[in-house]
């Protein structure tokens, strides 16, 4: 993302909360991030939890982006990982 818009513009967009960097190579637009979080809470709220594959398939995304998003939510305490299943807190 940084290479596409340039370093100055990239950090300006991050500072303006228009981009949400999860890793050095995975960045979400704020509106996409918020949509995915809301959809996650609505669709995967049950006590049975959900797998990385469930999440990836629901959003039609790659494993790389799904894993980065879920690990980010684990770090924030939104989700908790248990073996191959995650649960919403």
C-alpha positions as CSV (number, residue, x, y, z in Angstrom):
1,X,0.0,0.0,0.0
2,X,2.8,2.4,0.9
3,X,4.5,1.8,-2.4
4,X,1.3,2.6,-4.3
5,X,0.6,6.0,-2.8
6,X,4.0,7.0,-1.4
7,X,5.2,7.2,2.2
8,X,3.9,10.6,3.0
9,X,0.4,10.0,1.7
10,X,0.3,6.5,3.3
11,X,1.1,7.9,6.8
12,X,-1.3,10.8,6.3
13,X,-4.1,8.3,5.5
14,X,-3.2,6.3,8.6
15,X,-3.1,9.4,10.7
16,X,-6.5,10.4,9.3
17,X,-7.8,6.9,10.2
18,X,-8.6,6.2,6.6
19,X,-6.2,3.2,6.5
20,X,-5.8,0.5,9.2
21,X,-2.5,-1.2,9.0
22,X,-2.5,-4.7,10.5
23,X,1.0,-5.8,9.4
24,X,3.7,-4.4,7.1
25,X,2.0,-5.9,4.1
26,X,-1.7,-6.0,5.1
27,X,-3.7,-2.8,5.2
28,X,-7.4,-2.3,5.2
29,X,-9.4,0.8,4.3
30,X,-11.3,2.0,7.4
31,X,-14.7,1.3,5.9
32,X,-13.8,-2.2,4.9
33,X,-12.3,-2.9,8.3
34,X,-15.4,-1.6,10.1
35,X,-17.7,-3.6,7.8
36,X,-15.8,-6.8,8.4
37,X,-15.8,-6.3,12.1
38,X,-19.6,-5.6,12.2
39,X,-20.3,-8.6,9.9
40,X,-18.0,-10.8,12.1
41,X,-20.0,-9.8,15.2
42,X,-23.3,-10.4,13.4
43,X,-22.5,-13.7,11.7
44,X,-20.1,-15.5,14.1
45,X,-21.6,-14.5,17.5
46,X,-22.5,-18.1,18.4
47,X,-20.9,-20.1,21.2
48,X,-19.6,-22.7,18.6
49,X,-17.0,-20.2,17.3
50,X,-15.6,-20.1,13.8
51,X,-12.5,-21.3,12.0
52,X,-10.1,-19.3,9.8
53,X,-11.6,-21.1,6.9
54,X,-15.1,-20.1,7.9
55,X,-14.1,-16.5,8.1
56,X,-12.1,-16.6,4.8
57,X,-15.0,-18.2,2.9
58,X,-17.6,-15.9,4.4
59,X,-15.7,-12.8,3.2
60,X,-14.3,-14.3,0.0
61,X,-10.7,-13.3,0.9
62,X,-7.4,-14.9,0.9
63,X,-5.9,-16.8,3.9
64,X,-3.2,-14.1,4.2
65,X,-5.8,-11.3,4.8
66,X,-8.1,-13.4,6.9
67,X,-5.3,-14.5,9.2
68,X,-3.9,-11.0,9.6
69,X,-7.4,-9.6,10.5
70,X,-8.1,-12.4,13.0
71,X,-4.7,-12.2,14.7
72,X,-5.2,-8.4,15.0
73,X,-8.5,-9.0,16.7
74,X,-6.9,-11.6,19.0
75,X,-4.3,-9.0,20.0
76,X,-7.1,-6.4,20.6
77,X,-9.1,-8.9,22.7
78,X,-12.1,-8.9,20.4
79,X,-11.6,-12.6,19.6
80,X,-9.9,-15.5,21.5
81,X,-8.3,-18.4,19.7
82,X,-8.8,-21.9,21.0
83,X,-7.0,-24.6,18.9
84,X,-8.4,-24.1,15.4
85,X,-11.5,-22.1,16.5
86,X,-11.9,-18.5,17.5
87,X,-14.6,-17.1,19.7
88,X,-15.9,-13.6,20.1
89,X,-15.4,-12.2,23.5
